[in-house]
């Protein structure tokens, strides 16, 4: 467990160092491999709008029998604060309460990964993508077998939501 946690600590330290280095070298964009390993990117099919993806995520969560807790329309909030339009950016929180409780009971610190999140982002290139936590991160936590199995079931549901939403399914 300490080895796995030290790996996670090393990843977080690398992120901090990389962020500091990136700020110092303004024009150099660094995307640490460690960070990229923690997320998965799902490209949305051509012709599907970000709004359709948002609606699909909500619908697919229902289909997968997992709670869609909330959707935060950050692009609208950014536009309200700045007074200027902003590209689409929304965050969906999805949660299986029973699994969340079991994982939090293993270690309170694991609660930072709860609920599961999907970000719907219109990139600067105009393409719509979904960003979510790579379910392999759960392996680093070295959960007890029962909790690991529950986390894998949630990961399967999240992957089904992503697969459906990328094509605008309901």
Secondary structure by P-SEA (a helix, b strand, c coil): caaaaaaaaaaaaaaaaaaaaaaaacccccccaaaaaabbbbbccccccaaaaaaaaaaaaaaaccccccccaaaaaaaaaacccccbbbbbbbbaaaaaaaaaaacccccccccbbbbbbbccccbbbbbbccccccccccccaaaaaaaaaaaaaaaaaaaaaaaccc
